[in-house]
Every structure is written in structure tokens, then in C-alpha cells.
Amino acid sequence: MIGALVIVFREVIEAGLIIGIVLAATRGVPRRGLWVSFGVIGGLVGASVVAAFAGVISSAFAGSGQELLNATVLILAVGMLAWHNAWMAKHGRELAAHVKTVGTAVAAGDRPLMALAMVCGLAVLREGSEVVLFLYGIVASGASGGDLLIGGLLGVGAGAALTGLSYLGLLVIPSRYVFRVTGILITLLAAGMAAQAVAYLNAAGVVTSGGPLWSTAWLLPQSSIPGIILHTLIGYHDQPTGLQLIAYVGTIIGMIVLMMYASPPRRQTATG
């Protein structure tokens, strides 16, 4: 039961924090709850498909099927988040100015909402598929179904509670700053996803990322609750490799350049 609780709690935190950031980033935008709900439901459907083929996926590609699936999902999510931040850099000013009367001003906002729905769906798909395959392994080792169910439900409840607290914390931020803050969080989130994708590709044997550059596991283990939260929010790794660092920094630089390119030029005030 404890094993199932820890696994489900960890995965719910990781997916929930992403969804909380998405909801805060789209505060005041019409139908954002509907789009995010579509994303979550789509992710749950995808995780159910993974559950139906758990044995096949876990043994695919010489046992690297789950790692390759996770890496693919993460890379797609990074692309979606980069696209969203670029869109917000272009349209965020009018959204912030008209956050309560967006109406027609954000008619084009359906597109970033669709992108964020896909991010939520991919997050739920990735974490849900990991839960399925991890629990599949626990069942294979002889654990009872009742213990798995109780532990899983407790993990979902605890993870959802922590997710709600993080979302309420983001809501405290004034509206005029929310897009800037969530833009930074989304950039760090995408950078962490890129670094994690490298770790999965390394585990699958697709790339060789080398040994760790340093270790902070003695100070803040990545498996601890603070470590899990930081890993999800800013891509914290207690033993990062050189290739992960390159992916992390490269994603941040790429997204900043993309946002600068997408930002409209500031109007010059007339003088004289």
C-alpha cells in the first residue's frame, strides 16, 4: 500500500502542478476550464490505453518502450509550451489590460487554450502511464489489489490537496503580474521537461549523456517531496549530466529568443 501511495502521490503532484500553472496562466480567459478539462480527460483516456497494453509497452524496444514514450511526450509538451509563451508574448499585454472583458479581444485565444489543453493532456498521459506501469510492476511482484487501491486513492487525495494549495498561491499574484510570473514558470517547466527527456533517451540507449556533473542529493534528494516539487516546477535534478544541462539552458535561451521575436515593438512616444 505504501508503495502505491508514494508512486501515485508523486505522479499526481507532477501533473497537478503543471495543470495549476496552466490555469493561473489563463486566468480571466473564457472557457479555459473547458479546454483544460478536455486535456485532462484526453490524458486519462490515453493513460487507460497505456493500461490496456501495459505489458506490451513496458517490454517494447528491448524493454525501453516506457522511456521512449515518456521522452516523446515530454518533447511534444516542450514544443507546446514554447508556442504558448510566444503567443502570450504577442498578446499578453491586451489580455492583462482586458482580463475581465476579453470577449472578442481574445477570439484568437482559442489557439493557446488548445495548446495548453494539449499540455495538460500530455502531462496526465505521461504521469498516468507511469503510474500504470509502476503499479503493474508492483502487482507482478505479488502485491494485493486491495492494498494497491487504498494506496492509490490516498495518493490521489494527497496530491490533489497539494495541487490546490499551489494553485491558490498563484492566484494571490496580481493580475498585471500573472502573465509575467507564469511565463517564467512555463519557461522553467519546459526546460525541465527537455532535460528529463534527455534522461529518458539516455535510459533507452538513444543518446549518451555521460556521468553527473555534480550531486546535491545529500542536500536535497530529488525523491523527496520538496525535490519532486522543484523537479516539476524548475526541472531540478540532484545529479544532472552535461547533456541535460545543455538541453535545459538551450530551451530557456530558445524560448526567450522566440518570445522576443514574437513581442510587438513598443510604441515610441512622440516628442516635441
Secondary structure as UniProt FT lines:
FT   HELIX           2..25
FT   TURN            26..28
FT   TURN            30..31
FT   HELIX           32..52
FT   HELIX           54..63
FT   HELIX           65..97
FT   TURN            98..100
FT   HELIX           103..109
FT   HELIX           110..140
FT   TURN            141..142
FT   HELIX           145..171
FT   HELIX           175..203
FT   TURN            204..205
FT   TURN            217..219
FT   TURN            222..223
FT   HELIX           225..234
FT   HELIX           242..262
//
